[in-house]
Structure formats: C-alpha cells, structure tokens
Amino acid sequence: MATPLQLSTLGHRIRHQRVAHGYTLDELGAIVGIAGSQLSLIENGKREPKLSVLQAIASATGTDVTDLLSNEPPNRRAALELDLERAQRSPVFRRLGVAPVKVTKTMSDETIEGILALHRELERRERESIATPEEARRANTELRLRMREQNNYLPEIEKLAEKKLKAAGHSIGALTHRTVSIMAEQLGFELIYASDLPHSARSVTDLENGRIYLPPASIPGGHGLRSMALQAMAHRLLGHTPPTDYADFLQQRLEINYYAACCLMPETASVAFLAQAKKDRNLAVEDFRDAFGVTHEAAGMRLTNLLTQHLDIPLHFLRVDGAGAINRVYENDGLPLPMDVTGSVEGQVVCRKFAARSAFAEQNRTTEHYQYTDTPGGTFWCSSQTGTTADGEFSITVGVPFDDARWFRGRETQKRATSTCPDESCCRRPDADLTERWQGKAWPSARVHMQMFSPLPRGMFPGVDDGEVYAFLDRHA
C-alpha cells in the first residue's frame, strides 16, 4: 500500500499530465471510465487508483505508468506543496496542535515558501533543544572509534593537501605565511587581519568578496594563524555546508584540522623524516615539531595520522588539563583510558600515575619528560611536555607500547610507575587510615565544570554568534 506522500506525488503527476493535455476532470474521467469526482480524489491523494485506471490514464496522456509512479514532483509548484504536506505530517508540527494549512489554487508560491521557512526554523530549534551533552559525547565517541578503525588516516585529504602545496610552490621546510597567502589567492581569497573579529569566531570567510579575516598575530610569527587560514580554506576545498547536527559539526572540524595539519606537515616529507628517525632509533615529538615549525600539540597529533599507517607503530595521544581531565585523546595501542557509560573519554580524569599528570611536578618545562607505566593493559612508554595558557596548565603526551619504545629517544629512562586504574584504590580512594581520620569531619564543595552549562553549537555557524559575524562582515564589506 502506498504512503500518503506517495499518493500525493502520484496525484500531482496525474494532474500535471491532465492539464498539459487540456483535459478537464470529467473529460479525462470519461476516457478512462471513472467519474470526474473519483479522479479528483486520486489527484488530491485521497484515493489509491487501480492499476487498470493508471494504465488508462497513461494511455490517454501518452505517458508510461512508471512515469506516473515516479517519486519526483512534476514541477516546482508541486514540489512546494509536497514539501509543505511532508512538513505538516512531521511529529514536531503535530505536537503543536495547530491545524494544517490547506493549500488552494489561489495561494501564491511565495506564501508556501514562507510557511515552509517557518517549518524549517521550527525543526532547527527542535534539533537544537535535543542536542544534549550526552548526544555530543556519543557523537564524539563514534567519530573517535571510526577514525581509530582507519588509523586516524584520511588519504584523500592527504592527497589534496600535497596537490595544493605543489601548486603554491612549496616543497621542503616549514610552510611560510607567504605560501599560505598564495594558497588562499589560488582559491580566490585574500587574507586580511582584523582586530575586531567576533569574539566567538576564529576566522570569518567573506564568500561574496573573497576575503578570509583572521585575528592579528598575538606574538611575532603568529604560527597559529597559518593553521587558522588553512582551516578556513579547507571548508571551501572540502565542499562543506552548514552542519545539520552535532555529529556533522564534529566531522567538519576534524576534516579542516586534518587538512591544516597535512599542509603544515606534508605527508611525503613527514614520513621521510619519521622513517629516518625510526631507523636512527631517535623518534621524538620535539624534533618533528621543530623540523616543520609547528606546536608540540600539532606535531603529536600529526603522529597519530602517520605512525601506524606508514611505520606500523600503534600509539596514544593525550592533552590533559591541570586537573587531570582529558581535553583531547587518540589511542589505538590498548592504553586503558577512563570513560563514562556512553564510552566517551573526553572530560574524564586520567590516573595520577600516568606521565600526563606526573609531568606537572617536573620543574623543567622546556623539554620532554619520559616514563614507563605498568597498567592492566600492559606497559607503556610515554613522552610528556607541559605548558600554560590563559585557561591554566596542560600537558601533551605521546606514548607507545613497551616493545615500540625502542624507536624513541628517551627509552633509557629509569622513571617507572604502576597504575591499576580503573581500580579506585589506585589513586582515587584514600587509604584506610586517612578515611578513618576524616570520615564525617570534612565537607568539600565541588567545583562544577562550566562546560556542563554551555550550549552546544547553534545557528548557521555552530558555536559562533551569527549576529556578530554578520555585523562584522557588514562593517568590512
């Protein structure tokens, strides 16, 4: 049995053919052997015609039955009416308890388009209202697991980046700001540094006038600006459209970050550098970082794209804040990580014994710190370096299973720790004497993480204040 929308589409296609051949309802009805009133019910999607009637209508109008049964609207007006019918059948609209709008012949296309726009906004607000933190965590977890299955490697983006770099004349060494500007020009954009960029936007792309607005460099060199510009270009190169949900938003963020990393640390040159370092048993994040003029975090993340795919080394990457909470993570080496019931790792607190946390106690922050850690999942070697931002301390850690430590500088370290997490007695539960001493005599007031109350991405530009963006573009147009 056909659905109501299929019957409506069929009715529109029959009406289109009838009108195109100049028949009235009664005239075509007489030809096919039914009353005009019955044909009207069929055209309005109220009645499903018999196959013999369909064959007679097709014969009378010089068409095929398969053409009449197509799911494509016969014209723009029919498409609008079908879209409106579909919208008014949605659960979101029906929950309002509002009577559906009845379309008449005298109703203009513009009126229907206006009503459809209201329905789209209604659906957008509904999606926004259900975009809970749990949904965000699930989407993030699904993306992380999917990327782990493919070694965190996206070959098509790798090829695209190398192609664009070659076209801009870049071959070796760190990618310069000048080359990034050339890449933008070849895409039809000019890089402009604006001090009044909206506070919620990292960059703004003016598609009409071919401009990419970036913040002015906060320090000489402003290496982060290269990445921002490349990310803005990636949206255009990868054909991104406004995200439909949080999962789409995360996928786009991953892809633009990946493209920027591919340009700053090109695959061919990076793999050659890493292969030589492995041969010399001298792999080090800081050397890789300095060879391409990027941040320690960028170099560590790039290793997750290349080490497993090209050098057969599984690994893990962690960015952890001063409280031990995971901000960013990747692992395909079996490192036991804390996770919530949804499988999400971000925001969870890592073991105090991990190098990602013990590194905060080190006084020297200009170099990497090395450690072996025995865990329920095996022994891992890790390299960690700490830093500080306006938001507080953080550490960047790259680690591998014990057997692969032989390829890395720092493997000789004597520092070793044992972690039994997720067993709470490892580092979360106090010993018996301490518990007895303070049980019932202390009352800590917990600090609530502000991200619990932060809204998820919203509007045309997720995570960005649309009004600020449009006002900014209007000032610079």
C-alpha positions as CSV (number, residue, x, y, z in Angstrom):
1,M,0.0,0.0,0.0
2,A,1.3,3.4,-0.9
3,T,2.0,6.0,1.7
4,P,0.1,9.3,1.9
5,L,3.0,11.2,0.4
6,Q,3.4,8.7,-2.4
7,L,-0.3,9.1,-3.2
8,S,0.1,12.9,-3.1
9,T,3.0,12.7,-5.5
10,L,1.1,10.4,-7.8
11,G,-1.9,12.7,-7.8
12,H,0.3,15.7,-8.7
13,R,1.8,13.8,-11.6
14,I,-1.6,12.8,-12.9
15,R,-2.9,16.3,-12.6
16,H,0.2,17.7,-14.4
17,Q,-0.4,15.3,-17.3
18,R,-4.1,16.1,-17.5
19,V,-3.6,19.8,-17.5
20,A,-0.8,19.6,-20.0
21,H,-3.1,17.7,-22.4
22,G,-6.0,20.2,-21.9
23,Y,-8.4,17.7,-20.2
24,T,-11.0,18.6,-17.5
25,L,-11.6,16.2,-14.7
26,D,-14.8,15.0,-16.3
27,E,-13.2,14.7,-19.8
28,L,-10.3,12.5,-18.6
29,G,-12.6,10.6,-16.3
30,A,-14.9,9.7,-19.2
31,I,-11.9,8.5,-21.3
32,V,-10.6,6.2,-18.5
33,G,-14.0,5.0,-17.3
34,I,-14.4,6.7,-13.9
35,A,-16.3,9.8,-12.6
36,G,-14.6,13.1,-12.5
37,S,-15.2,13.2,-8.8
38,Q,-13.3,10.0,-8.4
39,L,-10.4,11.3,-10.5
40,S,-10.4,14.4,-8.3
41,L,-9.9,12.2,-5.2
42,I,-7.0,10.4,-6.9
43,E,-5.3,13.7,-7.9
44,N,-5.7,15.0,-4.3
45,G,-4.0,11.9,-2.9
46,K,-7.2,10.7,-1.1
47,R,-7.6,7.5,-3.1
48,E,-5.2,4.9,-4.5
49,P,-6.1,4.1,-8.1
50,K,-6.3,0.6,-9.5
51,L,-3.6,-0.4,-11.9
52,S,-6.1,-0.6,-14.8
53,V,-7.1,3.0,-14.2
54,L,-3.4,4.1,-14.1
55,Q,-2.8,2.3,-17.4
56,A,-5.8,4.0,-18.9
57,I,-4.6,7.4,-17.7
58,A,-1.1,6.8,-19.0
59,S,-2.5,5.7,-22.4
60,A,-4.8,8.8,-22.6
61,T,-2.0,11.2,-21.8
62,G,0.7,9.5,-23.8
63,T,2.9,8.6,-20.9
64,D,4.2,5.5,-19.1
65,V,2.8,4.1,-15.9
66,T,6.4,4.1,-14.5
67,D,6.5,7.9,-15.2
68,L,3.3,8.4,-13.3
69,L,4.6,6.4,-10.4
70,S,7.9,8.4,-10.1
71,N,8.6,9.9,-6.7
72,E,9.8,13.2,-8.4
73,P,7.4,16.1,-8.3
74,P,6.3,17.1,-11.8
75,N,7.0,20.8,-11.3
76,R,8.1,23.4,-8.8
77,R,4.6,24.2,-7.5
78,A,4.0,20.5,-6.9
79,A,7.4,20.2,-5.1
80,L,6.4,23.1,-2.8
81,E,3.0,21.6,-2.0
82,L,4.5,18.2,-1.3
83,D,7.2,19.7,0.9
84,L,4.5,21.5,2.9
85,E,2.5,18.3,3.2
86,R,5.6,16.5,4.4
87,A,6.4,19.2,7.0
88,Q,2.8,19.3,8.3
89,R,2.9,15.5,8.8
90,S,6.0,15.7,11.0
91,P,5.8,14.9,14.7
92,V,7.3,18.3,15.6
93,F,4.4,20.1,13.9
94,R,1.7,17.7,15.1
95,R,2.8,18.2,18.7
96,L,1.8,21.9,18.4
97,G,-1.8,21.0,18.0
98,V,-2.1,23.6,15.2
99,A,-4.4,22.9,12.2
100,P,-2.5,22.3,8.9
101,V,-2.6,25.0,6.3
102,K,-4.8,24.0,3.4
103,V,-3.2,24.9,0.0
104,T,-5.6,26.4,-2.5
105,K,-5.1,27.3,-6.2
106,T,-5.0,31.0,-5.4
107,M,-2.2,30.6,-2.8
108,S,1.0,32.0,-4.2
109,D,4.3,30.1,-4.3
110,E,5.8,32.9,-2.1
111,T,3.2,32.2,0.6
112,I,4.0,28.5,0.6
113,E,7.8,29.2,0.7
114,G,7.2,31.5,3.7
115,I,5.3,28.8,5.6
116,L,8.0,26.2,4.7
117,A,10.7,28.6,6.1
118,L,8.8,28.7,9.4
119,H,8.7,24.9,9.5
120,R,12.4,24.6,8.8
121,E,13.1,27.0,11.7
122,L,10.8,25.0,13.9
123,E,12.7,21.8,13.1
124,R,16.1,23.6,13.6
125,R,15.0,24.7,17.1
126,E,13.8,21.2,17.9
127,R,17.2,19.7,16.9
128,E,18.9,22.3,18.9
129,S,16.8,21.6,22.0
130,I,17.6,17.9,21.9
131,A,21.4,18.4,21.3
132,T,22.2,17.4,24.8
133,P,25.7,16.9,26.2
134,E,25.0,13.2,26.1
135,E,24.4,13.4,22.3
136,A,27.6,15.4,21.9
137,R,29.6,12.8,23.8
138,R,28.1,10.0,21.8
139,A,28.8,11.7,18.5
140,N,32.4,12.4,19.6
141,T,32.9,8.8,20.7
142,E,31.5,7.4,17.4
143,L,33.9,9.7,15.5
144,R,36.9,8.7,17.6
145,L,36.2,5.0,17.2
146,R,35.6,5.4,13.4
147,M,38.9,7.2,13.0
148,R,40.7,4.6,15.1
149,E,39.5,1.9,12.7
150,Q,41.2,3.7,9.8
151,N,44.4,4.5,11.7
152,N,43.3,8.1,12.0
153,Y,44.3,8.5,8.4
154,L,42.4,10.3,5.6
155,P,44.2,9.6,2.3
156,E,42.0,11.8,0.2
157,I,42.8,14.9,2.3
158,E,46.5,14.0,2.3
159,K,46.5,14.0,-1.5
160,L,44.5,17.2,-1.7
161,A,47.0,19.0,0.6
162,E,50.0,17.8,-1.3
163,K,48.4,18.9,-4.6
164,K,47.7,22.4,-3.2
165,L,51.2,22.8,-1.7
166,K,52.8,21.8,-5.0
167,A,50.6,24.3,-6.9
168,A,51.8,27.0,-4.5
169,G,55.4,26.1,-5.0
170,H,56.1,24.6,-1.6
171,S,58.5,21.6,-1.4
172,I,60.6,21.5,1.8
173,G,60.9,23.1,5.2
174,A,58.3,24.9,7.3
175,L,55.3,26.3,5.5
176,T,55.6,30.1,5.4
177,H,52.9,32.7,5.8
178,R,53.7,33.8,2.3
179,T,52.9,30.4,0.8
180,V,49.7,30.2,2.8
181,S,48.7,33.6,1.3
182,I,49.5,32.2,-2.2
183,M,47.3,29.1,-1.5
184,A,44.5,31.5,-0.5
185,E,44.9,33.6,-3.6
186,Q,44.8,30.5,-5.8
187,L,41.5,29.6,-4.2
188,G,40.2,33.2,-4.8
189,F,40.7,34.6,-1.4
190,E,42.7,37.4,0.3
191,L,43.9,37.0,3.9
192,I,43.1,40.0,6.0
193,Y,44.0,40.5,9.7
194,A,41.2,42.3,11.6
195,S,41.4,43.4,15.2
196,D,37.6,43.5,15.6
197,L,36.9,39.8,14.7
198,P,33.9,38.5,16.6
199,H,35.0,37.0,19.9
200,S,33.3,33.7,19.2
201,A,34.9,33.2,15.7
202,R,38.5,32.0,15.0
203,S,38.1,33.3,11.4
204,V,35.4,34.7,9.1
205,T,35.2,34.0,5.4
206,D,33.6,36.5,3.2
207,L,32.4,34.4,0.3
208,E,31.0,37.4,-1.6
209,N,34.1,39.4,-1.7
210,G,36.7,36.7,-1.5
211,R,38.3,37.5,1.9
212,I,39.4,35.5,4.9
213,Y,39.5,37.5,8.1
214,L,41.9,36.4,10.8
215,P,42.9,37.9,14.1
216,P,46.2,39.8,14.2
217,A,49.2,37.8,15.5
218,S,49.5,37.9,19.3
219,I,53.2,37.1,19.1
220,P,55.8,37.7,16.4
221,G,55.4,35.0,13.7
222,G,51.9,34.1,14.8
223,H,52.3,30.4,13.7
224,G,48.8,29.6,14.7
225,L,47.5,31.9,12.0
226,R,48.8,29.6,9.3
227,S,46.6,26.8,10.7
228,M,43.5,29.1,11.0
229,A,43.8,30.3,7.4
230,L,44.3,26.7,6.2
231,Q,41.3,25.6,8.1
232,A,39.1,28.4,6.6
233,M,40.3,27.3,3.1
234,A,39.5,23.7,3.9
235,H,35.8,24.4,4.3
236,R,35.7,25.6,0.7
237,L,38.0,22.9,-0.7
238,L,36.1,20.1,1.0
239,G,32.7,21.5,0.0
240,H,31.3,21.9,3.5
241,T,27.8,23.2,4.0
242,P,26.2,24.4,7.3
243,P,26.2,21.4,9.7
244,T,22.9,19.6,10.2
245,D,23.7,18.2,13.6
246,Y,26.5,17.9,16.2
247,A,28.0,14.8,14.5
248,D,28.2,16.7,11.2
249,F,29.8,19.7,13.0
250,L,32.5,17.4,14.6
251,Q,33.2,15.7,11.3
252,Q,33.8,19.0,9.6
253,R,36.1,20.2,12.4
254,L,38.1,17.1,12.2
255,E,38.5,17.4,8.4
256,I,39.6,21.1,8.4
257,N,42.1,20.4,11.2
258,Y,43.4,17.4,9.3
259,Y,43.8,19.4,6.1
260,A,45.7,22.2,8.0
261,A,48.0,19.5,9.6
262,C,48.6,18.0,6.1
263,C,49.7,21.3,4.8
264,L,51.9,22.3,7.7
265,M,53.5,18.8,7.9
266,P,53.1,17.3,4.4
267,E,52.8,13.5,4.2
268,T,55.8,12.8,1.9
269,A,58.3,15.0,3.8
270,S,56.9,14.0,7.2
271,V,57.1,10.2,6.5
272,A,60.6,10.6,5.2
273,F,61.6,12.5,8.3
274,L,60.0,10.0,10.7
275,A,61.3,6.9,8.8
276,Q,64.8,8.2,9.1
277,A,64.3,9.0,12.8
278,K,63.0,5.4,13.3
279,K,66.0,4.0,11.5
280,D,68.2,6.0,13.8
281,R,66.1,4.9,16.8
282,N,65.7,8.6,17.6
283,L,62.0,9.4,17.2
284,A,61.0,12.4,19.2
285,V,58.0,14.7,19.1
286,E,60.1,17.8,19.7
287,D,62.3,17.1,16.7
288,F,59.3,16.6,14.5
289,R,57.8,19.8,15.9
290,D,60.9,21.8,15.2
291,A,61.5,20.4,11.7
292,F,58.2,21.8,10.5
293,G,57.8,24.9,12.7
294,V,54.6,23.8,14.4
295,T,53.4,23.5,18.0
296,H,54.2,20.5,20.2
297,E,50.5,19.5,20.2
298,A,50.2,19.8,16.4
299,A,53.3,17.5,16.0
300,G,51.9,15.0,18.5
301,M,48.6,14.9,16.8
302,R,50.2,14.5,13.3
303,L,52.0,11.4,14.6
304,T,48.6,9.8,15.1
305,N,47.9,10.2,11.4
306,L,51.2,8.8,10.2
307,L,53.0,6.4,12.6
308,T,50.5,3.5,12.4
309,Q,49.7,3.9,8.7
310,H,53.3,4.2,7.5
311,L,55.6,2.9,10.2
312,D,53.4,0.2,11.8
313,I,53.6,1.8,15.3
314,P,50.4,2.0,17.4
315,L,50.3,4.9,19.8
316,H,48.3,7.2,22.0
317,F,48.0,10.9,22.3
318,L,46.6,12.9,25.3
319,R,46.1,16.5,26.0
320,V,45.3,16.8,29.7
321,D,44.5,19.9,31.8
322,G,46.0,20.7,35.2
323,A,43.1,18.9,37.0
324,G,43.9,15.7,35.0
325,A,40.8,15.9,32.7
326,I,41.3,14.7,29.1
327,N,40.7,17.5,26.6
328,R,41.8,15.6,23.5
329,V,42.6,11.9,23.0
330,Y,43.5,9.3,20.5
331,E,44.6,5.7,21.1
332,N,45.0,2.5,19.1
333,D,47.5,0.8,21.3
334,G,45.3,-0.5,24.1
335,L,46.1,2.1,26.7
336,P,43.4,1.8,29.5
337,L,41.5,5.1,29.5
338,P,38.7,6.2,31.8
339,M,35.3,6.5,30.1
340,D,31.7,7.2,31.0
341,V,28.7,5.0,30.3
342,T,28.4,6.4,26.8
343,G,32.0,5.3,26.0
344,S,33.2,9.0,26.0
345,V,36.7,9.7,27.1
346,E,36.8,13.5,26.8
347,G,36.4,15.2,30.2
348,Q,37.3,12.0,32.2
349,V,40.2,12.2,34.7
350,V,43.3,10.1,33.9
351,C,45.2,8.2,36.5
352,R,47.5,10.2,38.7
353,K,50.3,7.8,37.9
354,F,50.2,8.5,34.2
355,A,53.0,10.6,32.8
356,A,50.3,13.0,31.5
357,R,49.8,14.1,35.2
358,S,53.1,13.3,36.8
359,A,54.8,15.7,34.3
360,F,53.2,18.6,36.1
361,A,55.6,18.0,39.0
362,E,58.6,18.4,36.8
363,Q,60.4,21.8,37.2
364,N,61.9,21.9,33.7
365,R,59.2,22.7,31.1
366,T,61.5,23.2,28.1
367,T,61.9,19.6,27.3
368,E,60.1,16.3,27.2
369,H,59.8,14.0,30.2
370,Y,59.8,10.2,29.8
371,Q,58.2,7.5,31.8
372,Y,57.3,3.8,31.7
373,T,53.9,2.9,33.2
374,D,52.7,-0.6,34.1
375,T,48.9,-0.8,33.6
376,P,46.3,-3.6,33.4
377,G,46.6,-3.2,29.6
378,G,50.4,-3.7,29.6
379,T,53.4,-1.5,29.9
380,F,53.6,1.8,28.0
381,W,56.4,4.3,27.4
382,C,55.3,7.9,27.3
383,S,56.8,11.3,26.4
384,S,55.1,14.3,28.0
385,Q,55.6,18.1,27.9
386,T,53.7,20.7,29.9
387,G,52.6,24.2,29.1
388,T,50.4,27.0,30.4
389,T,47.7,29.0,28.7
390,A,45.2,31.6,30.0
391,D,43.0,28.7,30.9
392,G,45.6,27.0,33.1
393,E,48.2,24.2,32.8
394,F,48.1,21.4,30.3
395,S,50.3,18.5,29.2
396,I,50.8,16.9,25.8
397,T,51.6,13.2,25.9
398,V,52.5,10.7,23.1
399,G,53.1,7.1,24.1
400,V,53.6,3.6,22.7
401,P,53.5,0.0,23.9
402,F,56.7,-1.1,25.6
403,D,58.1,-3.0,22.6
404,D,57.9,0.1,20.4
405,A,59.8,2.3,22.8
406,R,63.0,1.1,21.2
407,W,62.4,3.5,18.3
408,F,62.2,6.6,20.5
409,R,64.6,8.9,22.2
410,G,64.2,8.7,26.0
411,R,63.7,5.0,26.1
412,E,66.5,4.7,28.6
413,T,64.6,6.5,31.3
414,Q,64.6,4.8,34.7
415,K,61.3,6.5,35.7
416,R,58.6,3.9,36.2
417,A,55.1,3.9,37.7
418,T,52.4,1.4,38.2
419,S,48.7,2.2,37.6
420,T,45.9,-0.1,38.5
421,C,43.1,2.2,37.4
422,P,40.1,1.8,36.9
423,D,40.5,0.2,40.4
424,E,39.7,3.2,42.6
425,S,42.2,2.2,45.2
426,C,44.9,3.2,42.7
427,C,44.6,6.9,43.0
428,R,41.1,7.9,43.8
429,R,40.2,6.2,47.1
430,P,42.1,7.3,50.2
431,D,43.8,4.7,52.3
432,A,42.0,3.3,55.4
433,D,43.8,5.4,58.0
434,L,43.1,8.7,56.1
435,T,39.5,7.7,55.6
436,E,39.1,6.9,59.4
437,R,40.8,10.2,60.3
438,W,38.5,12.5,58.2
439,Q,35.2,10.5,57.7
440,G,32.4,12.8,58.7
441,K,34.7,15.6,59.7
442,A,35.1,17.3,56.3
443,W,32.7,18.8,53.7
444,P,34.3,19.7,50.4
445,S,32.3,22.0,48.0
446,A,32.6,20.6,44.4
447,R,33.6,22.8,41.5
448,V,31.2,22.5,38.6
449,H,32.8,22.4,35.2
450,M,31.3,25.3,33.2
451,Q,31.0,23.1,30.1
452,M,28.1,21.4,31.8
453,F,26.1,24.6,31.3
454,S,27.5,25.7,27.9
455,P,25.1,25.4,25.0
456,L,26.1,23.2,22.1
457,P,26.8,24.7,18.7
458,R,23.8,26.6,17.3
459,G,22.8,28.8,14.4
460,M,24.1,28.9,10.9
461,F,27.7,28.9,12.1
462,P,27.8,26.3,15.0
463,G,29.5,27.7,18.1
464,V,29.6,31.2,16.6
465,D,27.3,34.2,17.3
466,D,25.6,34.7,13.9
467,G,24.7,38.3,14.7
468,E,28.3,39.2,15.4
469,V,29.5,37.6,12.2
470,Y,27.0,39.4,10.0
471,A,27.7,42.7,11.7
472,F,31.4,42.2,11.2
473,L,31.0,41.4,7.5
474,D,28.8,44.5,7.1
475,R,31.5,46.7,8.6
476,H,34.2,45.3,6.3
477,A,32.1,44.9,3.1
